[in-house]
Amino acid sequence: MTDLPLLGAAMPTATLETLQDFILSENRDLEIQDFCDGDLLNDDWKTVADHARNLLTGYTGRLGIHGPFWGLNIASPDTEMRALNKRKHLQGIEVCEYLGATQMVIHSPYTTWSFNNLDNAPARKEYDRLVENCHDTMDEVVKRAEDCGVTMVIENIEDIDADIRCALADSFNSPAMAVSIDTGHAHYAHGTNGAAPVDFYVRRAGDRLQHIHLQDADGYADRHWSIGQGTIRWEAVFRALGELGSNPRLILELRDKDGILPSVEYLQSLGLAR
């Protein structure tokens, strides 16, 4: 049992109040979710961060946050929107530095439209422009993250191509940019758009993968169900994870936080994690 991977979880600080013992007893990986709220980042976010720090007194696990994403697209073709994106992501890095967090989840710019259309122009013109826009938004953020010891992990959202997000991360040539997988998003892409199964996403990411959102789903929508309630093949997912050397953070990201402990118990019962 002790050789099994240790599960962490994503939650706002209000939930951390009730799951504090669960996180601290084994220093499980933790992702704080409050700071994806752009309005909070423009307001008194330090009060929330201070509360989280107090709840985590003595914590020695790996701490991360979910960065801002509502209404944001790091590949926006609008120069002013890219400037706003840059500012919001820099705010996220500021939160990481204040909290001592070493990881921040950001969202992939790729859509279902991208899969069939980015190469639908001479010399990959649209694909190259999208990557250039991402760099215009994120180059300064990446440098700031490097200085703070933070790694940003690009989470698949609508991505059908399991490789395209990995290529984007590689294009920054920086330890501050890596890859995340959301199992429910991948399962949605598989069930709705014919993408590969979740375990293929894991293998294609390889050791770029430093973070994974674990949620169950039915392949029809972004369910964020407790593990075991959907149709994801968890044995295959954890077999692929076991082949990696990157030791990604295994973060339960559930809509109903009451499902966190039952999800841990379910994966324990299968002998997959603890």
C-alpha positions in Angstrom: 0.0 0.0 0.0 2.8 2.5 0.8 4.2 2.2 -2.7 1.0 3.4 -4.2 0.8 7.0 -5.4 -0.6 9.5 -2.8 -3.7 11.4 -3.9 -4.1 15.1 -3.4 -7.1 17.4 -4.0 -8.3 20.7 -5.3 -10.5 22.9 -3.1 -11.3 26.4 -2.0 -10.1 27.5 1.4 -13.6 27.1 2.8 -13.4 23.4 2.1 -9.9 23.2 3.4 -11.4 24.1 6.8 -13.2 20.8 6.8 -10.5 18.7 5.1 -7.5 20.1 6.9 -6.7 16.8 8.6 -6.9 14.9 5.4 -4.4 17.1 3.7 -2.0 17.7 6.6 -1.9 14.2 8.0 0.1 12.9 5.0 1.1 16.3 3.5 -1.0 15.5 0.4 -0.6 17.7 -2.7 -3.1 20.6 -2.5 -4.4 22.9 -5.2 -6.2 26.0 -3.9 -9.1 27.0 -6.2 -10.0 30.5 -4.9 -7.6 32.4 -7.1 -9.1 31.5 -10.4 -11.6 34.2 -9.6 -10.4 37.4 -11.5 -12.5 39.6 -9.2 -10.8 38.2 -6.1 -7.4 38.9 -7.7 -8.5 42.6 -8.1 -9.6 42.8 -4.5 -8.4 41.6 -1.1 -6.9 38.3 -2.2 -4.3 38.4 0.6 -6.9 37.9 3.3 -7.9 34.6 1.6 -4.3 33.6 1.1 -3.5 34.4 4.8 -6.4 32.2 5.9 -5.1 29.4 3.7 -1.6 29.8 5.2 -3.0 29.6 8.7 -4.9 26.4 7.9 -1.7 25.0 6.4 0.6 25.6 9.4 3.2 22.9 9.5 2.3 21.7 5.9 5.3 20.4 3.9 3.4 19.0 0.9 3.4 20.4 -2.7 1.1 23.4 -2.9 -0.4 24.9 -6.0 -3.2 27.1 -7.2 -5.6 27.1 -10.1 -4.7 30.3 -12.0 -7.3 32.7 -13.5 -9.1 31.5 -16.6 -12.7 32.8 -16.7 -13.1 34.7 -20.0 -9.4 34.4 -20.7 -7.6 33.0 -23.7 -3.8 33.2 -23.8 -3.9 33.0 -27.6 -6.3 35.9 -28.1 -5.8 37.6 -31.5 -6.7 40.9 -29.8 -3.6 42.8 -28.6 -5.4 44.5 -25.7 -6.9 41.2 -24.6 -3.5 39.6 -24.6 -2.3 42.4 -22.4 -5.2 41.7 -20.0 -4.4 38.0 -20.0 -0.7 38.8 -19.2 -1.8 40.9 -16.3 -4.2 38.3 -14.9 -1.6 35.5 -15.1 1.1 37.7 -13.5 -1.4 38.3 -10.6 -1.6 34.5 -10.3 2.1 34.2 -10.0 2.1 36.9 -7.4 -0.3 34.8 -5.4 2.0 31.8 -5.8 4.9 33.7 -4.5 2.9 35.0 -1.5 1.7 31.5 -0.6 4.8 29.6 -1.4 3.0 27.7 -4.1 5.1 26.0 -6.7 2.6 25.2 -9.4 -0.2 27.1 -11.2 -2.8 25.5 -13.5 -3.5 27.5 -16.7 -5.9 26.6 -19.6 -5.0 25.4 -23.0 -5.9 27.8 -25.9 -6.9 25.0 -28.2 -10.6 24.4 -29.1 -12.4 21.8 -31.0 -12.3 24.2 -34.0 -8.5 24.2 -33.8 -8.2 20.5 -34.4 -9.5 20.7 -38.0 -8.6 24.3 -38.9 -5.2 25.4 -37.5 -3.4 23.7 -40.4 -6.1 24.8 -42.9 -3.9 27.5 -44.3 -0.6 27.6 -46.3 2.6 27.0 -44.3 0.6 26.4 -41.0 -0.1 30.1 -40.9 -2.9 29.9 -38.3 -1.1 27.4 -36.1 2.1 29.6 -36.0 0.0 32.7 -35.3 -1.7 31.1 -32.4 1.7 30.0 -30.9 3.1 33.5 -31.4 0.1 35.0 -29.6 0.6 32.6 -26.7 4.2 33.8 -26.4 3.2 37.4 -26.6 0.9 36.8 -23.7 3.0 34.4 -21.6 6.7 35.1 -22.2 6.9 37.7 -19.4 4.8 35.5 -17.1 7.1 32.5 -17.7 10.1 34.6 -16.8 8.4 35.8 -13.6 7.4 32.2 -12.8 11.1 31.1 -13.3 12.2 33.7 -10.8 9.6 32.5 -8.3 10.2 28.8 -8.7 6.7 28.2 -10.1 5.8 25.8 -12.8 2.7 26.5 -14.9 0.9 23.4 -16.2 -1.3 23.7 -19.3 -4.5 21.9 -18.8 -6.4 20.4 -21.7 -9.9 21.9 -22.1 -11.3 21.2 -25.5 -8.1 19.6 -26.9 -8.7 16.7 -29.2 -5.1 16.4 -30.2 -3.1 15.0 -27.3 0.2 16.3 -28.6 -0.6 20.0 -29.5 -0.5 21.3 -25.9 2.7 19.4 -25.3 4.3 21.1 -28.3 3.1 24.5 -26.9 4.7 23.8 -23.5 8.0 22.7 -25.3 8.1 25.9 -27.3 8.8 28.0 -24.2 11.9 25.9 -23.5 11.5 26.6 -19.8 11.1 24.6 -16.6 8.3 27.0 -15.7 6.0 25.6 -18.4 4.8 22.0 -18.3 1.6 20.0 -18.9 -1.5 19.0 -17.0 -4.3 16.6 -18.0 -7.9 16.8 -16.8 -9.2 13.2 -17.1 -12.8 14.3 -17.5 -11.9 16.8 -20.3 -10.0 14.1 -22.1 -12.8 11.6 -21.7 -15.2 14.2 -23.1 -13.0 14.7 -26.1 -12.9 10.9 -26.5 -16.6 10.4 -26.2 -17.8 13.4 -28.1 -15.1 14.1 -30.7 -13.3 10.8 -31.2 -10.1 11.7 -29.4 -7.9 9.0 -27.9 -8.8 7.5 -24.4 -7.5 9.2 -21.3 -4.5 6.9 -20.8 -3.3 7.8 -24.3 -3.2 11.5 -23.2 -1.0 10.4 -20.3 1.4 8.5 -22.4 1.6 11.3 -25.1 2.4 13.8 -22.4 5.2 11.6 -20.9 7.4 13.3 -18.4 6.1 16.7 -19.4 3.1 15.7 -17.3 3.5 17.3 -13.8 -0.1 17.6 -12.8 -3.4 15.7 -13.4 -7.0 16.6 -12.4 -8.7 13.4 -11.5 -12.5 13.5 -12.1 -14.9 10.9 -13.4 -17.3 11.6 -16.3 -19.4 9.8 -18.9 -17.7 11.2 -22.1 -20.7 13.4 -22.8 -20.0 16.4 -20.5 -17.6 17.9 -18.0 -19.1 16.1 -15.0 -16.5 16.4 -12.3 -18.1 13.3 -10.6 -16.6 11.3 -7.8 -14.2 8.6 -9.0 -16.2 5.5 -9.8 -19.4 7.2 -10.9 -18.5 7.6 -14.5 -17.0 5.4 -17.3 -13.3 6.3 -17.2 -11.0 3.2 -17.2 -9.0 4.0 -14.1 -6.8 0.9 -14.2 -5.6 2.0 -17.6 -5.0 5.6 -16.5 -3.0 4.6 -13.4 -1.0 2.0 -15.4 0.0 4.8 -17.8 0.8 7.1 -14.8 3.0 4.4 -13.4 5.2 4.5 -16.5 6.2 8.1 -15.9 9.2 9.5 -14.0 7.9 13.0 -13.5 5.8 12.2 -10.3 2.8 14.4 -11.3 0.5 15.8 -8.7 -2.6 13.6 -8.6 -5.3 16.2 -7.8 -9.0 15.1 -7.2 -11.0 17.9 -8.8 -14.6 17.2 -8.0 -17.7 19.4 -8.2 -19.0 17.9 -4.9 -16.2 18.2 -2.4 -18.0 15.6 -0.2 -16.9 13.1 -2.8 -13.1 13.6 -2.1 -12.8 11.0 0.7 -15.1 8.4 -1.0 -13.0 8.8 -4.2 -9.8 8.1 -2.2 -11.5 5.0 -0.7 -12.6 3.8 -4.1 -9.1 4.1 -5.7 -7.7 2.4 -2.6 -10.1 -0.4 -3.0 -8.8 -1.0 -6.5 -5.2 -0.9 -5.3 -4.4 2.1 -7.5 -3.7 4.9 -5.1 -3.9 5.9 -1.4 
